[in-house]
Amino acid sequence: MVRKRSTDSTARELAIIQRATSDLVGVALRSVEGLEVSLPQFRLLRVLDELGAASATQCAQVLGVGGSSITRLVDRLDASGHLVRRPDAGNRSAVVLALTDEGRRLVNRVEARRRRELGNALARLEPDERAQCIAALERLHEVLEAPEDPRIPY
């Protein structure tokens, strides 16, 4: 009987986490709504904003995508003027990707939209709820970023 209750509790917890994930994805999608880039394109711009100039290979690794996906994203963002390809000074056969001023402005605009929407949601929480929410999200992030425990079976 205890096993059933634990399973029900875990299923409920997972459903709540999945719903929160969907809510946050919704914030991300709304932040690029009406702009000239898609969410995957924005993710590449955001990586370049964080890394500075970087190779397509580095960007693909950070995003967890293949080389052909990066090539398509770069082609579109280069054509739209959000990033540039430059020769790599250390390797003539390679290129370096970098944000243009327009790309940087777009990243700042999208991030401002996200901060505004998330800030409005946080403002609706009581101070103790807000503190608990932030602490739980920080801890979940730590767990998700930590190497997997080999003792835990899947």
C-alpha positions in Angstrom: 0.0 0.0 0.0 2.8 2.4 0.8 4.4 1.6 -2.6 1.2 2.8 -4.4 1.1 6.0 -2.5 4.8 6.7 -3.3 4.2 6.0 -7.0 1.2 8.3 -7.1 3.2 11.0 -5.4 6.1 10.7 -7.8 3.7 10.8 -10.8 2.1 13.9 -9.4 5.5 15.6 -8.8 6.6 14.7 -12.3 3.4 16.1 -13.8 3.9 19.4 -11.9 7.5 19.6 -13.1 6.5 18.9 -16.7 3.8 21.6 -16.5 6.3 24.1 -15.1 8.7 23.2 -18.0 5.9 23.8 -20.5 5.2 27.2 -18.8 8.8 28.2 -19.1 9.0 27.1 -22.7 5.9 29.2 -23.3 7.8 32.2 -21.9 10.7 31.5 -24.2 8.4 31.2 -27.2 6.5 34.3 -26.4 9.8 36.2 -26.0 10.6 35.7 -29.7 7.1 36.1 -31.0 6.7 38.7 -33.7 10.5 38.8 -34.2 12.5 37.8 -37.3 14.1 34.8 -35.7 12.9 31.4 -34.5 13.6 30.0 -31.0 16.4 27.7 -32.3 17.9 30.7 -34.1 17.7 32.8 -31.0 19.4 30.0 -29.0 22.4 30.2 -31.3 22.5 34.0 -30.9 22.3 33.6 -27.1 25.2 31.1 -27.2 27.3 33.6 -29.2 26.3 36.4 -26.8 27.7 34.2 -23.9 30.8 32.8 -25.6 31.7 35.7 -27.8 33.1 34.7 -31.2 33.1 30.9 -31.5 33.4 28.2 -34.0 30.3 26.4 -35.4 31.5 23.2 -33.7 31.7 24.9 -30.3 28.2 26.3 -30.8 26.8 22.9 -31.9 28.3 21.3 -28.8 26.8 23.8 -26.5 23.4 23.5 -28.1 23.6 19.7 -28.4 22.9 19.7 -32.1 24.6 18.3 -35.2 26.8 20.3 -37.7 24.1 20.4 -40.4 21.6 22.0 -38.0 24.2 24.7 -37.1 25.0 25.3 -40.7 21.3 25.9 -41.5 20.9 28.3 -38.5 24.1 30.2 -39.4 23.0 30.5 -43.1 19.7 32.1 -42.0 21.2 34.4 -39.3 24.0 35.5 -41.6 21.5 36.3 -44.4 19.4 38.3 -41.9 22.4 40.3 -40.6 22.3 38.9 -37.0 25.7 37.2 -37.2 28.8 37.1 -39.3 31.2 34.5 -40.4 34.9 35.4 -40.2 38.0 33.5 -41.1 39.7 31.8 -38.1 43.1 33.4 -37.7 44.5 30.2 -36.3 43.0 27.8 -38.9 42.4 29.1 -42.4 40.0 26.3 -43.2 37.7 27.2 -40.3 35.4 30.1 -39.7 34.4 31.9 -36.5 30.9 33.1 -35.8 30.2 36.4 -34.1 27.1 38.5 -33.4 26.5 41.7 -35.3 25.3 44.8 -33.5 21.8 43.9 -34.8 22.2 40.4 -33.3 23.3 41.7 -30.0 20.3 44.2 -29.9 17.9 41.3 -30.6 19.4 39.2 -27.8 19.0 42.1 -25.4 15.4 42.7 -26.6 14.4 39.1 -26.1 16.1 38.8 -22.7 14.3 42.0 -21.6 10.9 40.4 -22.7 11.7 37.3 -20.7 12.8 39.2 -17.6 9.7 41.3 -17.7 7.3 38.3 -18.0 9.1 36.3 -15.4 9.4 39.3 -13.1 5.7 39.9 -13.4 5.0 36.3 -12.4 7.4 36.5 -9.4 5.8 39.7 -8.2 2.5 37.9 -7.8 4.1 35.5 -5.3 4.3 36.1 -1.6 7.8 36.7 -0.4 8.1 33.3 1.3 6.6 31.5 -1.8 9.1 33.4 -4.0 12.0 32.4 -1.8 10.9 28.7 -1.8 10.4 28.7 -5.5 13.9 30.2 -6.2 15.6 27.8 -3.7 13.8 24.8 -5.3 14.8 25.9 -8.8 18.4 26.5 -7.9 18.6 23.1 -6.3 16.9 21.4 -9.3 19.4 23.2 -11.6 22.3 21.9 -9.4 21.0 18.3 -9.7 20.4 18.5 -13.4 23.9 19.9 -14.0 25.7 17.4 -11.8 27.0 14.1 -13.3 24.5 11.3 -13.1 24.8 9.0 -10.1 25.7 5.6 -11.5 24.0 3.9 -8.6 20.6 5.1 -9.7 19.0 2.8 -12.2 16.8 4.1 -15.0 
